[in-house]
Each structure stands twice: as C-alpha cells, then as structure tokens.
Amino acid sequence: MARNPHNPLSRRPQGRLIGYARVSTDEQATEAQQMELGAAGCELIVEEHGSGASRARPALAKLIHDLGAGDTLVVVRLDRLARSVSHLLDVIEDLTLKGAHFRSLRDPIDTSTPQGMFSLQVLGAVAQLERALISERTKAGIMAAKAKGRLSGNPGIRERRPEMLAKMRAAQKAAYGARIQSNVQQWLPIVRRMRPDHAWDDIARVLKQRGMNWSPERLRRAVKYLVAEGMADKALLKKSPPRPPEDRLMTLVAGIHQSNPELTLRDIGNQLEQLHERTPRGGAKWSPSSVKNLLDRAKRIGLLDARQG
C-alpha cells in the first residue's frame, strides 16, 4: 500500500510505517483495520488470522524479523497485537533490540515519543503489580487449602487420570510450539544452510555468535519438533558425516559466509577466533588468507557457488 503524502506520519525520517492487522478466525475480515492503518500512512500492511489467546503468530514473527532500525510497527488497537501486557512488553522489547518502534492508533502508545514511552512504563508497572498480586493470591490460596487439609494442584493430574494427562501434554506441546515459532525465522535459515554438514554444536556456536543462545540439544529438539509438524525437511536430522578437522573447518567457514555474504575475510576470521576455532595448522589467530583458502576449497568441491565472493 502506498504512503499517504498528506499524512505527516508518512514523512517521518526515522523509517517506514508497517501495519499489522489481526482477526481471530478465517471468517473475519481485516478490511476495517487495513483502511485505518492505510490512513495512518502505513506503506505495507501484514495480515494474520489467529486467536488472541495464542502467542504463535508466524506472520508477526516474520514481520518483526524483517523490520529495520527506525521502522515503526503500527496496530489499530493493542489487543490486535498482544494477548496480555506481558506479551506486549515482550514484543516491544524485541522491537527495541532492533532499533524499531511501536505505535497503537487508538491507545497512547508510541515508543518513538517521550509521552508514548511514559505510557509504556506505566503499563510495565501495572504488569509488575499484577504479577505480584497474583503471586500473593496464589500463596494465600495454597496456605488456606493446606489449612483445610486439601491438596493443591489439579486433582485429575494428581490422580494421573489418562484424559487429564493427555490434556496437559497437549497444552505443554502447544506452549512449546508457540515459543519455537516466535523466532523461528531468525535461526532456522542458518540451520538449513549448515545441516547436515555441520554438527549441532557447531551450529549452536554460530547462532550464539549472532546473539541466539542455543544449546546443541535444545536446537536439535526444536528442529525435531518442526520436522514432526511438517515445517522443516527431515534431512536436517540426518547424522553429520565424520570429517577430518580441516573439512569441518571448511564447511564451518562456508556456513558462516552463506549466513552473511557481506562479511569480509577478516570478519569471518574474527568470528572463528571468538568461537575459539583453531586454524588448520593449530594456530589461534586467523589470517584472511587462511579463510580464503578454505572458501576457495569449498567452491572447488561445490559447497559454495563459485560466483559467491
């Protein structure tokens, strides 16, 4: 959708205005939200169908991943974005880490302004108070139940009824899936480029270099879940072939290069040093020529496109 040249918001110097419209079911339409977002100057509007009670929002996760510094995510109302105050604050934290902003058209929230940030801080204080009150009420309820000789917890789970245990496992799986899908676009492309040539610990170290703290086992489990749900190729789970140390270094360097082709030879060498990888000769310091030799070898055997620099 084109910018509205008569709307001053569309001329903000800090970046683009990107709208997000959500409805709860496929039967509902987002036209009203799109019209309001368009009138506010949004040059692009991302639409999503999903329950407000779920954090599994693939379209929203991809949108946040694609936003750049200075861009602003715009919604008509807060409830179109988040299921709770804590969820809202989590989303805004993700945006802040990218240097992006958030704005709600019908609420006094605009993180690019001092007034909007103040309103956000008030919401954060309310959420903290709400958590404290819930905790106090929970503790008081448990103490009262114990005083009356009652056991806390769900009786169906405590008595291990099959139907209640099945519901609990389903809820746990849904919650796990929501956590995995919330940032899958940030790490899965790197996994796809590096598996199965690389071991899980190598990939986890590359992801950590990019600010994503994965253990090898947790990463493998996440990919296994995506494969089971039909969201990833099962070839990612194949056993990595045993490789001589230099072959492993070659595929590792190729994987780093493919994940970010803009990196210079020195940049790749710095990453290898931060990963505590030894050079083919056992040294701790990587020279650009050592990196280039491994990249050239990767191109010769077809691991990298020869046109890639």
C-alpha positions, -999 to +999 in steps of 0.1 A: +000+000+000+014+034-010+022+061+015-003+089+021+015+120+010-009+142+030-003+124+063+028+138+082+034+104+097+043+090+063+071+116+061+088+105+093+126+105+088+132+075+110+119+048+087+089+030+074+054+026+090+044-010+087+009-020+098-002-053+114-038-064+112-051-095+130-085-112+133-094-142+153-108-165+126-106-171+089-142-160+086-135-124+098-120-098+076-093-072+082-106-045+058-115-020+085-081-023+102-064-020+068-083+012+060-073+027+093-037+017+090-035+029+055-049+063+065-022+065+092+004+063+064+014+026+065+032+017+033+028-021+040+002-040+060+007-076+071-025-096+078-028-125+102-056-149+112-051-163+147-065-165+182-058-136+205-051-161+233-021-176+214+014-162+210+020-184+179+019-156+153+041-166+123+033-135+103+041-112+132+073-131+140+084-127+103+074-090+103+094-082+134+124-101+119+122-080+087+118-046+104+149-024+103+162+003+126+139+033+126+109+014+113+076+015+132+052-013+137+016+001+138-016-015+150-051-002+153-055-014+189-033-031+214-054-062+215-047-067+178-010-073+187-008-088+222-027-112+244-016-096+276+005-067+290+035-091+294+032-103+258+030-067+246+062-058+266+080-088+252+071-077+216+082-042+223+115-054+238+121-074+205+115-042+185+137-021+208+166-046+203+163-040+165+161-002+169+124-002+158+094+015+173+058+006+181+026+026+178-011+019+186-035+042+168-063+041+194-040+040+225-015+065+239+014+042+230+041+055+206+076+044+216+092+070+193+079+098+216+086+106+252+049+106+260+044+072+245+074+057+264+059+071+296+026+053+289+046+021+282+064+024+315+031+028+333+019-004+316+050-021+327+045-010+363+009-023+361+020-056+348+046-060+376+019-051+402-005-076+386+021-104+388+028-096+424-009-097+433-014-130+415+016-145+433+002-133+467-033-146+460-018-180+449+003-183+480-027-174+502-049-199+484-023-227+489-020-219+526-058-219+530-061-252+512-034-268+533-051-255+565-083-273+554-064-305+546-067-301+508-040-308+483-030-282+458-030-288+421-053-303+396-069-335+411-071-351+376-033-347+372-026-356+408-045-388+404-029-394+369-062-397+350-053-405+314-076-379+299-062-351+321-026-362+315-033-361+277-047-326+280-016-315+300+007-329+274-012-312+246-010-279+264+027-283+270+033-291+233+012-261+222+032-238+245+065-253+233+054-248+197+045-212+203+079-205+218+097-222+189+077-204+162+080-170+178+116-165+165+120-194+140+128-171+111+159-158+130+176-192+133+161-218+110+176-204+078+211-208+093+203-243+104+190-252+068+223-239+053+245-257+077+228-291+083+236-319+080+272-310+071+278-295+105+273-310+139+247-294+162+274-279+185+290-260+156+256-245+146+248-236+182+281-217+184+274-198+152+239-189+164+254-178+197+278-155+178+246-138+164+231-133+199+209-165+200+218-187+230+210-223+219+225-254+234+231-282+208+205-305+223+178-278+226+185-268+190+182-304+178+149-308+198+135-276+182+143-288+147+129-323+155+096-306+165+095-285+133+101-317+112+073-336+131+049-307+124+058-306+087+075-272+089+111-284+082+128-310+060+136-343+078+170-343+061+181-317+087+181-345+113+205-368+094+236-377+112+265-355+103+293-374+084+326-378+102+351-353+087+388-345+091+394-314+111+402-293+080+370-305+063+350-294+093+366-260+093+359-257+056+322-263+060+321-241+091+337-212+072+313-218+042+283-218+066+294-185+082+299-170+047+265-182+034+247-169+065+260-134+058+277-130+024+286-094+033+312-105+058+348-098+049+376-124+052+388-106+083+352-106+098+350-144+093+384-148+109+373-127+139+342-149+143+363-180+142+386-166+168+356-157+190+344-193+186+379-205+197+384-224+165+420-233+157+434-227+122+443-258+100+478-255+114+466-253+150+471-216+155+448-193+175+449-163+151+432-164+117+446-146+088+424-135+058+445-159+036+436-189+057+399-181+055+402-175+017+419-209+012+390-227+029+364-207+010+382-215-023+383-251-014+346-250-006+339-235-041+360-261-058+340-290-044+307-273-050+299-265-013+297-228-024+286-212-056+318-202-074+302-168-081+300-160-044+327-137-032 
